[in-house]
Amino acid sequence: MEAPVSDATRTPEGPATFREVFAQPEFRALYTANAFSWLGDYLARAAVTVLVFQETSSVALSAAAFAVSFLPWLVGGPLLAAVAERHPYRTVMVVCDLTRMVLIGIIAIPGLPVPVILVLLFGITLANPPSQAARSALIPMLLTGDRLVVGLAVSTSTGQAAQIVGYVLGASVATLNPSAALLINTGTFALSAALIRFRIHQRPAAMSEEHRSHLLRETAEGFRLVFGTPVLRAIAIVVFASMLFAIVPEGLAAGWAAEFAAVSDGDHPGRGFTQAMIMIASPLGFILGGLTIGRGLRPDLRRALIRPFAVLAPLALVPALLNPTPPLIALMALVSGFAVAGLLPVANGLFVQALPPGFRARAFGVMSSGMQVLQGGAVLVTGVLAGQFDIPLVVGLWSVGGVLLMLVVATQWPTTAEFNAAIAEATRQSPAPAEAHRPADEPVGDRAPGAPTSPSGVSTL
């Protein structure tokens, strides 16, 4: 078993508790706001996927509809994320929520053609990179040490729970009234914006006027830092590779459910139920993994399990080659999601500790963009292949390739000494904690309970 990487993640009495995490009032507000926006996002995503499949009867096009929300990360994700460092994080998040609220309201107008809806959804998703980068950079200012690991685990698990509810509601409501699903999404963004505006302190922008250069140059610096630093590069590769597999059953769920319905002789449940069961399985596994691993295991044991979980994520889906029943497909996806949840929060924690604070939003933009693009690409590629070959064959062979990829990636994982050296270098570049984390509207010495006193922590990549 490896020795602890740093004091920031070592807890002599075990993991931090949920009570300690939620004692921070700003984190509570951010957590709740995220839950609202996640719920609306996934509801709309499921609804649009169902709508496109109903209109076209095409697995490839329904997969493309699912993947369209990932496309903006490819077009301008890192560039838009870099904007978050030029402005106060709270301002960025509020503006993005209000923008998405208005555009979703337009989509909810009955009678809009499907291509117009997809274009508007693309525009809405352009607000995701700066919003998520600002949120990711803010969280390490609210929680520190192992509280951040546990806080990240419970936050991402809640996001997956919102995904489950959103998928079920979206798949159900879309068959009756797609506009109603989109109006619910409008309300969730409004609630999120209000919570962030009135419950989170305003802080100065991470990048002052005198340190600005050119947005493209600042974005390139984020790429150079992530891929030019060996430890950060290794973490990025593991995280990116893990994104290629658990998402596939979700993206192909509509077509997979239709295949079962087409051959059903009464032994299979309805198509909508089958689709929902497949789509929620991986998020449910993520919830179980995040809470079990994040709260139940010691920090050093979590780190030791990163590589085994990296291999398990695709391995759990290999039995698709045997053309399993929908319940078995759901079980496989659940295990894959559990494995991703076991490695992702810990990898995120190591990433942020080895990251100079002045680069957080840009580096998180690189990571978030890579994750979104790879998930969207995986769904798009497997969707196209599923249009030519049987879905079980596509998913199974895709996952076999994933096992081989992860075995290679696991051999390149840094040693404890390499992590320690990278963390020490990032700490040396950190600004004074009081200046780095004090809200602009909070006087020195009047810090809210639970506010951090060091820059280390965990990000939601």
NUVOBA-376156 format. One record per residue (C-alpha): residue in three letters; x, y, z. Coordinates in Angstrom, 1 decimal, always signed. Each point is the difference from the previous one (the first is absolute). Example, Ala and Ser with C-alpha at 12.3 -4.5 7.8 and 13.67 -1.06 7.14 Angstrom:
// residues 2
doke resn ALA&u +12.3&v -4.5&w +7.8;
doke resn SER&u +1.4&v +3.4&w -0.7;
This chain:
// residues 461
doke resn MET&u +0.0&v +0.0&w +0.0;
doke resn GLU&u +1.3&v +3.4&w -0.9;
doke resn ALA&u +0.9&v +2.6&w +2.6;
doke resn PRO&u -2.2&v +3.1&w +0.1;
doke resn VAL&u +0.7&v +2.5&w -2.8;
doke resn SER&u -0.2&v +3.1&w +2.1;
doke resn ASP&u -1.3&v +1.3&w +3.3;
doke resn ALA&u -2.9&v +1.6&w -1.8;
doke resn THR&u -1.6&v -3.5&w -0.6;
doke resn ARG&u +1.2&v -1.7&w +3.2;
doke resn THR&u -2.5&v -0.4&w +2.8;
doke resn PRO&u +1.2&v -1.9&w +3.0;
doke resn GLU&u -3.5&v -0.8&w +1.1;
doke resn GLY&u -1.3&v -1.0&w -3.4;
doke resn PRO&u -2.0&v +1.8&w -2.6;
doke resn ALA&u -1.7&v +3.3&w +0.6;
doke resn THR&u -3.7&v -0.1&w +0.9;
doke resn PHE&u -3.0&v +1.4&w -1.9;
doke resn ARG&u -0.7&v +2.2&w +3.0;
doke resn GLU&u +3.4&v +1.6&w -0.4;
doke resn VAL&u -0.5&v +0.5&w -3.7;
doke resn PHE&u -3.5&v +1.6&w +0.3;
doke resn ALA&u +1.0&v +2.2&w +2.9;
doke resn GLN&u +1.4&v +2.4&w -2.7;
doke resn PRO&u -3.0&v +2.3&w -0.9;
doke resn GLU&u +1.3&v +1.0&w -3.5;
doke resn PHE&u +0.6&v -3.6&w -0.9;
doke resn ARG&u -3.6&v -0.8&w +1.0;
doke resn ALA&u -1.3&v +2.7&w -2.3;
doke resn LEU&u +2.2&v -1.0&w -2.9;
doke resn TYR&u -0.9&v -3.7&w +0.5;
doke resn THR&u -3.7&v +0.8&w -0.1;
doke resn ALA&u +0.3&v +2.2&w -3.0;
doke resn ASN&u +1.9&v -2.7&w -1.9;
doke resn ALA&u -2.7&v -2.6&w +0.9;
doke resn PHE&u -2.7&v +2.2&w -1.6;
doke resn SER&u +1.9&v +0.7&w -3.2;
doke resn TRP&u +1.1&v -3.6&w -0.4;
doke resn LEU&u -3.6&v -1.3&w +0.4;
doke resn GLY&u -1.2&v +2.3&w -2.8;
doke resn ASP&u +2.9&v -0.8&w -2.3;
doke resn TYR&u -0.5&v -3.7&w +0.1;
doke resn LEU&u -3.7&v +0.2&w -0.3;
doke resn ALA&u +0.4&v +2.1&w -3.2;
doke resn ARG&u +2.7&v -2.3&w -1.4;
doke resn ALA&u -2.2&v -3.1&w +0.4;
doke resn ALA&u -3.0&v +1.8&w -1.4;
doke resn VAL&u +1.9&v +1.1&w -3.2;
doke resn THR&u +1.4&v -3.5&w -0.5;
doke resn VAL&u -3.4&v -1.5&w +0.1;
doke resn LEU&u -1.5&v +2.7&w -2.3;
doke resn VAL&u +2.7&v -0.5&w -2.6;
doke resn PHE&u -0.3&v -3.8&w +0.0;
doke resn GLN&u -3.8&v +0.3&w -0.3;
doke resn GLU&u +0.3&v +2.3&w -3.0;
doke resn THR&u +2.8&v -1.9&w -1.8;
doke resn SER&u +0.0&v -3.6&w +1.3;
doke resn SER&u +3.8&v +0.3&w -0.3;
doke resn VAL&u +2.4&v -1.3&w +2.7;
doke resn ALA&u +2.8&v +2.1&w -1.5;
doke resn LEU&u -2.1&v +3.2&w +0.1;
doke resn SER&u -1.3&v -0.6&w +3.5;
doke resn ALA&u +3.6&v -0.6&w +1.1;
doke resn ALA&u +1.0&v +3.3&w -1.8;
doke resn ALA&u -2.8&v +1.8&w +1.8;
doke resn PHE&u +1.4&v -1.3&w +3.3;
doke resn ALA&u +3.5&v +1.0&w -1.0;
doke resn VAL&u -0.9&v +3.5&w -1.1;
doke resn SER&u +0.3&v +1.3&w +3.6;
doke resn PHE&u +3.6&v -1.1&w +0.0;
doke resn LEU&u +0.9&v +1.8&w -3.3;
doke resn PRO&u +0.6&v +3.5&w +1.4;
doke resn TRP&u +2.8&v -1.3&w +2.1;
doke resn LEU&u +1.8&v -0.9&w -3.2;
doke resn VAL&u -0.8&v +3.3&w -1.7;
doke resn GLY&u +1.0&v +2.4&w +2.7;
doke resn GLY&u +0.1&v -1.7&w +3.4;
doke resn PRO&u +3.5&v +0.9&w +1.2;
doke resn LEU&u -0.2&v +3.5&w -1.5;
doke resn LEU&u -3.3&v +0.7&w +1.7;
doke resn ALA&u +1.2&v -1.5&w +3.2;
doke resn ALA&u +3.0&v +2.4&w +0.0;
doke resn VAL&u -2.5&v +2.9&w +0.2;
doke resn ALA&u -0.9&v -1.2&w +3.5;
doke resn GLU&u +3.3&v +1.2&w +1.3;
doke resn ARG&u -0.5&v +3.5&w -1.3;
doke resn HIS&u -3.2&v +0.6&w +1.9;
doke resn PRO&u -1.3&v -0.7&w +3.5;
doke resn TYR&u -1.1&v -3.6&w +0.2;
doke resn ARG&u -3.4&v +0.8&w +1.5;
doke resn THR&u -0.7&v +2.4&w -2.9;
doke resn VAL&u +1.0&v -2.5&w -2.6;
doke resn MET&u -2.3&v -2.7&w +1.5;
doke resn VAL&u -3.0&v +2.3&w +0.3;
doke resn VAL&u +0.3&v +1.4&w -3.5;
doke resn CYS&u +0.3&v -3.5&w -1.5;
doke resn ASP&u -3.1&v -1.3&w +1.9;
doke resn LEU&u -2.1&v +3.0&w -1.1;
doke resn THR&u +1.1&v -0.4&w -3.6;
doke resn ARG&u -0.9&v -3.7&w +0.0;
doke resn MET&u -3.3&v +0.8&w +1.6;
doke resn VAL&u -1.0&v +2.4&w -2.8;
doke resn LEU&u +1.0&v -2.3&w -2.8;
doke resn ILE&u -1.7&v -3.0&w +1.5;
doke resn GLY&u -3.1&v +2.1&w +0.2;
doke resn ILE&u +0.2&v +0.6&w -3.7;
doke resn ILE&u +0.4&v -3.7&w -0.7;
doke resn ALA&u -3.1&v -0.7&w +2.0;
doke resn ILE&u -2.1&v +1.8&w -2.6;
doke resn PRO&u -2.2&v -2.7&w -1.6;
doke resn GLY&u +0.5&v -0.8&w -3.7;
doke resn LEU&u +3.7&v +0.7&w -0.3;
doke resn PRO&u +1.7&v -2.3&w -2.5;
doke resn VAL&u +2.4&v -2.6&w +1.4;
doke resn PRO&u +3.1&v +1.5&w -1.8;
doke resn VAL&u -0.8&v +3.4&w +1.6;
doke resn ILE&u -0.3&v -1.6&w +3.4;
doke resn LEU&u +3.4&v -1.6&w -0.4;
doke resn VAL&u +1.6&v +3.2&w -1.1;
doke resn LEU&u -1.4&v +1.8&w +3.0;
doke resn LEU&u +1.1&v -2.8&w +2.3;
doke resn PHE&u +3.5&v +0.4&w -1.5;
doke resn GLY&u -0.1&v +3.7&w +0.9;
doke resn ILE&u -1.2&v -0.7&w +3.5;
doke resn THR&u +2.8&v -2.5&w +0.6;
doke resn LEU&u +2.6&v +2.7&w -1.0;
doke resn ALA&u -0.7&v +1.5&w +3.5;
doke resn ASN&u +1.1&v -3.2&w +1.7;
doke resn PRO&u +3.8&v +0.3&w -0.3;
doke resn PRO&u +0.3&v +3.4&w +1.8;
doke resn SER&u -2.6&v -1.0&w +2.5;
doke resn GLN&u +1.6&v -3.3&w +0.9;
doke resn ALA&u +3.5&v +1.5&w +0.0;
doke resn ALA&u -1.1&v +2.7&w +2.5;
doke resn ARG&u -1.7&v -2.6&w +2.2;
doke resn SER&u +3.0&v -2.3&w -0.1;
doke resn ALA&u +2.4&v +2.8&w +0.9;
doke resn LEU&u -2.3&v +1.2&w +2.8;
doke resn ILE&u -0.5&v -3.3&w +1.9;
doke resn PRO&u +3.7&v -0.2&w +1.2;
doke resn MET&u -0.6&v +3.4&w +1.6;
doke resn LEU&u -2.9&v -1.3&w +2.0;
doke resn LEU&u +1.3&v -3.4&w +1.1;
doke resn THR&u +3.5&v -1.4&w +0.8;
doke resn GLY&u +1.7&v -3.3&w +0.6;
doke resn ASP&u -2.0&v -3.1&w +0.2;
doke resn ARG&u -3.2&v +2.1&w +0.3;
doke resn LEU&u +0.5&v +0.8&w -3.6;
doke resn VAL&u +0.3&v -3.7&w -1.0;
doke resn VAL&u -3.2&v -0.8&w +1.8;
doke resn GLY&u -1.7&v +3.2&w -1.1;
doke resn LEU&u +0.9&v -0.9&w -3.6;
doke resn ALA&u -1.3&v -3.5&w +0.4;
doke resn VAL&u -3.4&v +1.0&w +1.4;
doke resn SER&u -0.3&v +2.8&w -2.5;
doke resn THR&u +0.7&v -2.2&w -3.1;
doke resn SER&u -2.3&v -2.7&w +1.5;
doke resn THR&u -2.8&v +2.5&w +0.3;
doke resn GLY&u +0.6&v +1.0&w -3.6;
doke resn GLN&u -0.4&v -3.6&w -1.0;
doke resn ALA&u -3.2&v -0.3&w +2.1;
doke resn ALA&u -1.3&v +3.1&w -1.8;
doke resn GLN&u +1.0&v -1.8&w -3.3;
doke resn ILE&u -2.1&v -3.0&w +1.0;
doke resn VAL&u -3.1&v +2.1&w +0.8;
doke resn GLY&u +0.6&v +2.2&w -3.1;
doke resn TYR&u +0.3&v -3.0&w -2.3;
doke resn VAL&u -3.1&v -1.7&w +1.4;
doke resn LEU&u -2.1&v +3.2&w -0.2;
doke resn GLY&u +1.4&v +0.9&w -3.4;
doke resn ALA&u -0.7&v -3.3&w -1.5;
doke resn SER&u -3.5&v +0.0&w +1.4;
doke resn VAL&u -1.1&v +3.6&w -0.4;
doke resn ALA&u +1.4&v +0.3&w -3.5;
doke resn THR&u -2.5&v -2.5&w -1.4;
doke resn LEU&u -2.8&v +2.3&w +1.3;
doke resn ASN&u +1.3&v +3.6&w -0.1;
doke resn PRO&u +3.7&v +0.8&w -0.7;
doke resn SER&u -0.6&v +3.7&w +0.7;
doke resn ALA&u -1.0&v -0.8&w +3.6;
doke resn ALA&u +3.4&v -1.7&w +0.5;
doke resn LEU&u +1.8&v +3.0&w -1.4;
doke resn LEU&u -2.0&v +2.4&w +2.2;
doke resn ILE&u +1.1&v -1.9&w +3.0;
doke resn ASN&u +3.5&v +0.5&w -1.1;
doke resn THR&u -0.6&v +3.7&w -0.2;
doke resn GLY&u -1.1&v +0.1&w +3.6;
doke resn THR&u +3.0&v -1.9&w +1.2;
doke resn PHE&u +2.4&v +2.5&w -1.5;
doke resn ALA&u -1.9&v +2.9&w +1.6;
doke resn LEU&u +0.3&v -1.7&w +3.4;
doke resn SER&u +3.7&v -0.7&w -0.5;
doke resn ALA&u +0.7&v +3.6&w -1.0;
doke resn ALA&u -1.9&v +1.4&w +3.1;
doke resn LEU&u +1.9&v -2.3&w +2.4;
doke resn ILE&u +3.4&v +0.9&w -1.4;
doke resn ARG&u -0.8&v +3.7&w -0.1;
doke resn PHE&u -1.3&v +0.3&w +3.6;
doke resn ARG&u +1.8&v -2.7&w +1.9;
doke resn ILE&u +3.6&v +0.1&w -1.4;
doke resn HIS&u +2.4&v +2.8&w +0.7;
doke resn GLN&u +1.4&v +2.0&w -2.8;
doke resn ARG&u +3.8&v -0.5&w -0.4;
doke resn PRO&u +2.5&v +1.9&w -2.2;
doke resn ALA&u +0.8&v -1.5&w -3.4;
doke resn ALA&u +2.8&v -2.5&w +0.1;
doke resn MET&u +1.9&v +1.9&w -2.7;
doke resn SER&u +0.5&v +3.7&w +0.4;
doke resn GLU&u +0.1&v +2.5&w -2.9;
doke resn GLU&u +3.8&v +0.3&w +0.1;
doke resn HIS&u +0.4&v -3.8&w -0.3;
doke resn ARG&u -2.2&v -0.4&w -3.1;
doke resn SER&u +1.5&v -0.5&w -3.4;
doke resn HIS&u -2.1&v -1.5&w -2.7;
doke resn LEU&u -2.8&v -2.5&w +0.5;
doke resn LEU&u +1.5&v -2.5&w -2.4;
doke resn ARG&u +3.4&v +0.3&w +1.6;
doke resn GLU&u -1.6&v -0.5&w +3.5;
doke resn THR&u -1.8&v -3.0&w -1.2;
doke resn ALA&u +3.1&v -1.5&w -1.5;
doke resn GLU&u +1.8&v +0.5&w +3.3;
doke resn GLY&u -2.7&v -2.3&w +1.6;
doke resn PHE&u +0.7&v -2.7&w -2.6;
doke resn ARG&u +3.8&v +0.3&w +0.5;
doke resn LEU&u -0.3&v -0.3&w +3.7;
doke resn VAL&u -2.3&v -3.1&w -0.1;
doke resn PHE&u +1.8&v -1.9&w -2.7;
doke resn GLY&u +3.5&v +1.4&w +0.7;
doke resn THR&u +0.1&v -1.1&w +3.7;
doke resn PRO&u +0.5&v -3.8&w +0.2;
doke resn VAL&u -2.1&v -0.5&w +3.1;
doke resn LEU&u -2.9&v +2.1&w -1.3;
doke resn ARG&u +0.3&v -1.7&w -3.4;
doke resn ALA&u -0.2&v -3.4&w +1.5;
doke resn ILE&u -3.1&v +0.9&w +2.0;
doke resn ALA&u -1.6&v +1.5&w -3.1;
doke resn ILE&u +0.6&v -3.1&w -2.1;
doke resn VAL&u -1.6&v -2.3&w +2.7;
doke resn VAL&u -3.0&v +2.3&w +0.3;
doke resn PHE&u -0.5&v +0.5&w -3.7;
doke resn ALA&u +0.3&v -3.8&w -0.7;
doke resn SER&u -2.6&v -0.8&w +2.6;
doke resn MET&u -2.5&v +2.3&w -1.7;
doke resn LEU&u -0.1&v -2.2&w -3.1;
doke resn PHE&u -2.0&v -3.0&w +1.4;
doke resn ALA&u -2.7&v +0.5&w +2.7;
doke resn ILE&u -1.8&v +2.6&w -2.2;
doke resn VAL&u -0.5&v -2.4&w -2.9;
doke resn PRO&u -3.1&v -1.9&w +1.4;
doke resn GLU&u -1.7&v +3.3&w +0.7;
doke resn GLY&u +0.6&v +1.4&w -3.4;
doke resn LEU&u -1.2&v -3.2&w -1.8;
doke resn ALA&u -2.9&v -0.6&w +2.4;
doke resn ALA&u -2.8&v +1.2&w -2.3;
doke resn GLY&u +1.2&v -2.2&w -2.8;
doke resn TRP&u +0.8&v -3.0&w +2.2;
doke resn ALA&u -3.5&v +0.3&w +1.6;
doke resn ALA&u -1.6&v +0.1&w -3.4;
doke resn GLU&u +1.9&v -3.2&w -1.1;
doke resn PHE&u -1.4&v -1.8&w +3.1;
doke resn ALA&u -3.5&v +1.3&w -0.7;
doke resn ALA&u +0.2&v -1.1&w -3.7;
doke resn VAL&u +0.7&v -3.7&w +1.0;
doke resn SER&u -2.1&v +0.0&w +3.1;
doke resn ASP&u -2.6&v -2.7&w +0.4;
doke resn GLY&u -1.4&v +1.5&w +3.2;
doke resn ASP&u +2.9&v -1.1&w +2.2;
doke resn HIS&u +1.8&v +3.4&w -0.1;
doke resn PRO&u -1.3&v +3.3&w +1.6;
doke resn GLY&u -1.1&v +2.9&w -2.1;
doke resn ARG&u +2.5&v +2.0&w -2.1;
doke resn GLY&u -0.1&v +3.1&w +2.2;
doke resn PHE&u +0.6&v -2.0&w +3.2;
doke resn THR&u +2.9&v -1.9&w -1.6;
doke resn GLN&u +1.6&v +3.2&w -1.2;
doke resn ALA&u -0.4&v +1.6&w +3.4;
doke resn MET&u +1.5&v -3.1&w +1.8;
doke resn ILE&u +3.1&v +0.0&w -2.2;
doke resn MET&u +0.5&v +3.8&w +0.2;
doke resn ILE&u -0.2&v +0.2&w +3.8;
doke resn ALA&u +2.2&v -3.0&w +0.7;
doke resn SER&u +3.4&v +1.6&w -0.4;
doke resn PRO&u -1.0&v +3.2&w +2.0;
doke resn LEU&u -1.4&v -2.3&w +2.7;
doke resn GLY&u +3.3&v -1.8&w +0.1;
doke resn PHE&u +1.8&v +3.3&w +0.2;
doke resn ILE&u -2.1&v +1.0&w +3.0;
doke resn LEU&u +0.8&v -3.3&w +1.8;
doke resn GLY&u +3.6&v +0.2&w -0.9;
doke resn GLY&u +0.4&v +3.7&w +1.0;
doke resn LEU&u -1.6&v -0.4&w +3.4;
doke resn THR&u +1.5&v -3.4&w +0.8;
doke resn ILE&u +3.6&v +0.8&w -1.1;
doke resn GLY&u +0.0&v +3.6&w +0.9;
doke resn ARG&u -1.4&v -0.3&w +3.5;
doke resn GLY&u +0.9&v -3.6&w +0.9;
doke resn LEU&u +3.6&v -0.4&w -0.9;
doke resn ARG&u +3.2&v +1.6&w +1.3;
doke resn PRO&u +1.7&v +2.5&w -2.4;
doke resn ASP&u +3.0&v -2.3&w -0.6;
doke resn LEU&u -2.2&v -3.0&w -0.9;
doke resn ARG&u -2.0&v +2.2&w -2.4;
doke resn ARG&u +3.2&v +0.9&w -1.8;
doke resn ALA&u +1.2&v -3.7&w -0.2;
doke resn LEU&u -3.3&v -0.9&w -1.7;
doke resn ILE&u +0.3&v +2.5&w -2.9;
doke resn ARG&u +1.7&v -2.4&w -2.4;
doke resn PRO&u -2.3&v -3.0&w +0.7;
doke resn PHE&u -3.1&v +2.2&w -0.4;
doke resn ALA&u +1.4&v +1.4&w -3.2;
doke resn VAL&u +0.1&v -3.6&w -1.5;
doke resn LEU&u -3.3&v -1.0&w +1.5;
doke resn ALA&u -1.9&v +2.9&w -1.7;
doke resn PRO&u +0.2&v -1.6&w -3.5;
doke resn LEU&u +0.3&v -3.6&w +1.2;
doke resn ALA&u -3.5&v +0.1&w +1.5;
doke resn LEU&u -1.5&v +0.6&w -3.5;
doke resn VAL&u +1.8&v -2.7&w -1.8;
doke resn PRO&u -2.8&v -2.6&w +0.7;
doke resn ALA&u -2.1&v +2.0&w -2.5;
doke resn LEU&u +1.4&v -2.3&w -2.6;
doke resn LEU&u -2.3&v -2.7&w +1.4;
doke resn ASN&u -3.1&v +2.0&w -0.8;
doke resn PRO&u -1.3&v +0.3&w +3.6;
doke resn THR&u -3.5&v +0.9&w +1.1;
doke resn PRO&u -0.9&v +3.6&w +1.0;
doke resn PRO&u +0.4&v -0.7&w +3.7;
doke resn LEU&u +3.5&v -1.4&w -0.6;
doke resn ILE&u +0.9&v +2.9&w -2.2;
doke resn ALA&u -1.0&v +2.3&w +2.8;
doke resn LEU&u +2.1&v -2.0&w +2.5;
doke resn MET&u +3.0&v +0.3&w -2.3;
doke resn ALA&u -0.4&v +3.7&w -0.4;
doke resn LEU&u -0.5&v +0.4&w +3.8;
doke resn VAL&u +3.4&v -1.7&w +0.7;
doke resn SER&u +1.7&v +2.1&w -2.6;
doke resn GLY&u -1.4&v +3.2&w +1.5;
doke resn PHE&u +1.1&v -1.2&w +3.5;
doke resn ALA&u +3.5&v -0.5&w -1.3;
doke resn VAL&u +0.2&v +3.5&w -1.5;
doke resn ALA&u -1.3&v +1.5&w +3.3;
doke resn GLY&u +2.7&v -1.9&w +1.8;
doke resn LEU&u +2.8&v +1.6&w -1.9;
doke resn LEU&u -1.3&v +3.5&w -1.1;
doke resn PRO&u -0.2&v +1.9&w +3.3;
doke resn VAL&u +3.4&v -1.2&w +1.2;
doke resn ALA&u +1.6&v +0.8&w -3.4;
doke resn ASN&u -1.6&v +3.4&w +0.2;
doke resn GLY&u +1.4&v +0.6&w +3.5;
doke resn LEU&u +3.5&v -0.9&w -1.1;
doke resn PHE&u -0.4&v +2.3&w -3.1;
doke resn VAL&u -0.9&v +3.1&w +1.9;
doke resn GLN&u +2.7&v -0.5&w +2.6;
doke resn ALA&u +2.6&v -0.1&w -2.8;
doke resn LEU&u -1.5&v +3.0&w -1.7;
doke resn PRO&u +1.1&v +3.6&w +0.7;
doke resn PRO&u -3.2&v +1.9&w +1.1;
doke resn GLY&u +0.5&v +2.8&w -2.6;
doke resn PHE&u -0.7&v -2.6&w -2.8;
doke resn ARG&u -3.0&v -1.7&w +1.5;
doke resn ALA&u -2.8&v +1.2&w -2.2;
doke resn ARG&u +2.1&v -0.5&w -3.2;
doke resn ALA&u +1.2&v -3.5&w +1.0;
doke resn PHE&u -3.5&v -1.0&w +1.1;
doke resn GLY&u -1.2&v +1.3&w -3.4;
doke resn VAL&u +2.5&v -2.3&w -1.8;
doke resn MET&u -1.0&v -3.0&w +2.1;
doke resn SER&u -3.8&v +0.7&w -0.2;
doke resn SER&u +0.3&v +0.5&w -3.8;
doke resn GLY&u +1.9&v -3.2&w -0.4;
doke resn MET&u -2.5&v -2.0&w +2.0;
doke resn GLN&u -3.0&v +1.4&w -1.7;
doke resn VAL&u +1.5&v -0.4&w -3.5;
doke resn LEU&u +1.1&v -3.5&w +0.6;
doke resn GLN&u -3.4&v -1.0&w +1.4;
doke resn GLY&u -1.8&v +1.5&w -2.9;
doke resn GLY&u +2.4&v -1.5&w -2.4;
doke resn ALA&u -0.4&v -3.5&w +1.5;
doke resn VAL&u -3.8&v +0.3&w -0.3;
doke resn LEU&u +0.2&v +1.3&w -3.5;
doke resn VAL&u +2.5&v -2.6&w -1.3;
doke resn THR&u -1.8&v -3.0&w +1.7;
doke resn GLY&u -3.3&v +1.4&w -1.3;
doke resn VAL&u +1.2&v +0.0&w -3.6;
doke resn LEU&u +1.5&v -3.5&w +0.4;
doke resn ALA&u -3.3&v -1.1&w +1.5;
doke resn GLY&u -1.7&v +1.1&w -3.2;
doke resn GLN&u +2.0&v -2.6&w -1.8;
doke resn PHE&u +0.5&v -2.8&w +2.5;
doke resn ASP&u -1.9&v -1.5&w +3.0;
doke resn ILE&u +0.2&v +2.2&w +3.1;
doke resn PRO&u +1.2&v -2.8&w +2.3;
doke resn LEU&u +2.9&v -0.6&w -2.3;
doke resn VAL&u +0.9&v +3.7&w -0.2;
doke resn VAL&u -0.1&v +0.5&w +3.7;
doke resn GLY&u +1.9&v -3.2&w +0.8;
doke resn LEU&u +2.9&v +0.5&w -2.5;
doke resn TRP&u +0.2&v +3.7&w +1.0;
doke resn SER&u +0.4&v -1.1&w +3.6;
doke resn VAL&u +2.6&v -2.6&w -0.8;
doke resn GLY&u +2.1&v +2.7&w -1.6;
doke resn GLY&u -0.5&v +2.0&w +3.1;
doke resn VAL&u +1.4&v -2.7&w +2.3;
doke resn LEU&u +3.1&v -0.1&w -2.2;
doke resn LEU&u +0.3&v +3.8&w +0.1;
doke resn MET&u -0.4&v +0.2&w +3.8;
doke resn LEU&u +2.6&v -2.7&w +0.6;
doke resn VAL&u +2.5&v +2.1&w -1.9;
doke resn VAL&u -1.0&v +3.2&w +1.7;
doke resn ALA&u +0.2&v -1.5&w +3.4;
doke resn THR&u +3.7&v -0.8&w -0.5;
doke resn GLN&u +0.8&v +3.7&w -0.4;
doke resn TRP&u -1.5&v +1.1&w +3.3;
doke resn PRO&u +2.4&v +2.2&w +2.0;
doke resn THR&u +1.7&v -1.1&w +3.2;
doke resn THR&u -0.6&v +1.5&w +3.4;
doke resn ALA&u +3.3&v +1.9&w -0.2;
doke resn GLU&u -1.0&v +1.6&w -3.3;
doke resn PHE&u -3.4&v +1.1&w +1.4;
doke resn ASN&u +1.7&v +1.5&w +3.1;
doke resn ALA&u +2.5&v +1.9&w -2.2;
doke resn ALA&u -2.8&v +1.4&w -2.2;
doke resn ILE&u -2.1&v +1.0&w +3.0;
doke resn ALA&u +2.9&v +1.7&w +1.7;
doke resn GLU&u +0.7&v +2.0&w -3.2;
doke resn ALA&u -3.7&v +1.1&w -0.2;
doke resn THR&u +0.0&v +1.0&w +3.6;
doke resn ARG&u +3.1&v +2.1&w -0.5;
doke resn GLN&u -1.8&v +2.0&w -2.7;
doke resn SER&u -3.2&v +0.5&w +2.1;
doke resn PRO&u -0.9&v +3.5&w +1.1;
doke resn ALA&u -0.5&v +0.9&w +3.7;
doke resn PRO&u -3.2&v -1.8&w +1.1;
doke resn ALA&u -1.7&v +3.0&w +1.5;
doke resn GLU&u +0.3&v +2.0&w -3.2;
doke resn ALA&u -0.7&v -2.9&w -2.3;
doke resn HIS&u -3.3&v -1.0&w +1.7;
doke resn ARG&u -1.5&v +3.1&w +1.7;
doke resn PRO&u -3.3&v +1.0&w -1.6;
doke resn ALA&u +0.0&v +3.6&w -1.4;
doke resn ASP&u -2.9&v +0.9&w +2.2;
doke resn GLU&u +1.3&v -1.7&w +3.2;
doke resn PRO&u +2.3&v +1.9&w +2.3;
doke resn VAL&u +3.2&v -1.6&w +1.2;
doke resn GLY&u -0.6&v -1.9&w +3.2;
doke resn ASP&u -3.7&v -0.4&w -0.6;
doke resn ARG&u +0.2&v -3.4&w -1.8;
doke resn ALA&u -2.9&v -2.3&w -0.1;
doke resn PRO&u +0.4&v -3.2&w +2.0;
doke resn GLY&u +1.7&v -2.7&w -2.0;
doke resn ALA&u +1.7&v +2.3&w -2.4;
doke resn PRO&u +3.4&v -1.3&w -1.2;
doke resn THR&u +3.4&v +1.0&w +1.3;
doke resn SER&u +2.0&v -1.7&w -2.8;
doke resn PRO&u -0.3&v -0.2&w -3.7;
doke resn SER&u +0.0&v -3.8&w -0.4;
doke resn GLY&u -3.2&v -1.9&w -0.8;
doke resn VAL&u -2.0&v -1.8&w -2.6;
doke resn SER&u -1.7&v +1.1&w -3.1;
doke resn THR&u -3.0&v -1.2&w -1.9;
doke resn LEU&u +1.7&v -0.6&w -3.3;
